[in-house]
Amino acid sequence: MSLTSQYDTKKSLISTYMDTSFDYKNTRFPGNSMGTCAAQGLYWLMGLAGQISSGEGEKKALLTTYQKATALQFGLLNNGEELTKICDSQVDLRGKQKAEALKSLTPYSGKYKLYGISNNKGEGHILGAYFPWSGRDQFYDPNLVAGPCTEDKWLWELLSMWPDLYTGVTNSNEANALWGFESLFVFSDPKKALEKLQAS
């Protein structure tokens, strides 16, 4: 089954946890066909931080053409190795997937976070989470969907179930791979992190 098919199969459940109106079916959703999830995650966080002109919600694309092109130059960011160099702190999440464990290991400080998942065949992917001082927590998978949670507590349920969407995907080089969490990257200022990446 394809990744989008697995997402569609579980969309009714996912929709109870978050607003899924802005997903891969929306023409303004950038997608991740070039494997730029890490850079896209940083741009998404910059938009939420008010550090880029991100448009007016769904009226404009999540990423501009320039941002997509810039994201390409970072490629896969060496499976998160580059994120380690620019984040404020990092948490090892290997072997953790339950919502309670992810919540307990996630530092309270830092509103901007990227969660890295990986599989037993050496591939990785980045998921975004935003924890604002006011308003709903938000979740982002560059392959599938971006939006606010219906309640903040559901972010942990979303994260805990997400690797399972990737497990068993059959239309990729990682067919039959097993996915799980690897690292959490915490950022206090996503713009400065991206600038540091660009300067390296």
N, C-alpha and C positions, 0 to 999 in steps of 0.2 A: 504494500500500500504506500502511496506517496505521502510526503509530509503534509501537504495541504489537505489530502483526503483524511489523514488522521486528525488534523485540526478540525475539519468540517464535521467529522464523526462526533467529536467531543465539544463542538461549539455550543450546544445548548447548555452544557454544564459550565463551560468557560464563561458564558454570558451571564451566569448568575454571580460570577466573581468580578467581572469587569465589563466595561463598555467595549463591545467588539465591532462597533460600527465603522471603525477605521482599521480595516485589515487588508490582507493581500489582494482582495478583490477590488479595492478602491484604486482608481487610476492614479491618485496622488500618493499612494504608498510606494516608497522607493524600491522595496525588495532588496534581495541580497545575492543576486545572481553572480556578482563578481567577488564574493567572499570578503566584503568590507565591513563585517558586522561590528568590529571593535571601534573603528573610526566613526561609523554611523551612530553607535551608542554614545560616543563622546559628543557628537553634534546634537543628538537628541537631548542630552543633559544640558548642553550649552543653551539650547532653545528654551528649556524649562527654567534655566537660570536667568533668562532675559539677556543673554550675552550675544545672541545673534538675532537678526530679523527673521523670525520663523513664520511670518504670515499670520493669518487670522484663523486659527484652528484648522478646520478641514477645507477652508476656502482656497488654501494654497498648498503646494507640495510640502511634505515633511522636510525634504532636503532640496536645496536649490541645485541647479545644474553644476555650479561651481563647487558646491559642497560634495556632490557625488564624485566629481573629478578629483577633488583633493583627497577624498576618502580612498580612491583607487590607488593613490601613490603609497599608501600605508599597507595595502594588501592585507594579509592575514595577521599582521603585527606579530609574526613569529609565534603563533598560538598563545598569545598573551604575554610573551616574554617582554615586549616593549611596554605593556601596561604596567608591569611590575616596576619599571624605571620611572614612571611618571605619576603613579598614584600616591596618595598620602599614606595609605596603609593597605595591607593585604592580609586576608584570612584564608587559611587552608580549610577547604570544605570537603576534601576527599572522604568518601564513605558516609557522607551526610546527605539525607534527602528528605527526611521528615520535616514537616512544617515547623514543629516545635524546636528542632535542632537548628534549622536555618535561622529562625528568629533569635534564638539565644546566642548564636555565634555572630550575628550581625551587629556591629557597633552602633550605638545610638547616635554618635557624632557623625557628621557628614551626610548631607541630604542626597548626594549623588553617588550611586553605586552601580557597578557592573558585575554581574555574576557570570563566571566562566563555567561552561559545561564541556565535557570532552568524552570521547569514547575509547574503547579498547583497541581501536585501530589507528589511534594517533591524531584524530581530527578533533577540532574544537569549535565552539560557538559562544557568542556573547549575548547575554540578556541584560536589559536595563531596568533599574528600579529607582524611582524618585520618591523621596520622603519629605514633602513640604511641611513648613511650620503650620500652614493652614490649608485646607482643601484636601482632597483625596490623594492617597498614594497612587502612583502610576506605574504601569508595567509596559515593557517594550521588547518584542522579539523582532529583529530586523527582517526575518523571513516571513513573519505571519501577521502581527497585530501590534497596535499601540493604543493605550488609552487608560483612563482612570479606573480604579477599582470601585465597585459598588459600595464596599465598606473596607476600611483599611486592613482589617483582620484577614481579608481574603487574599492579600498579596502573598502571604506565606503559603496558602493552599495552591495558588497559581504556580509559584516557584517549585513547590514540592512535586507537582504533577508534570512539570514541563519536560524534563528529560525523557519521560516515557513517550512523549509525542515523537521523539526522534528515534527511539529504540524500535527496530523492526522496519524502518523505512527501506523500501526496496528499489527505489529508482535513483540510487546514488552510488558513489564509490564506497560508501560505508554500509552497504547492505548487511543486515543482520548484526550490526554493531550494537554494543551495549553502552548506553549513555549514563552519565552521572555528573554530579558537581565536582569541580576542581578547586576554583579559587573565587574569592570575593575581592574586588578592587574598590576602594573607597576614595572619593574625590571631594575636596572642599571647594575647588574652583576648576571646573572642567575646561574653561577657556585657557587658563594658564597651563593645564596639563597638555592640551593639544598644541599650544605654542612650544612647549618644551619638547614635544615629540617632533614637531616640524624643524626645530633647531638642531636636533641630534643627527 
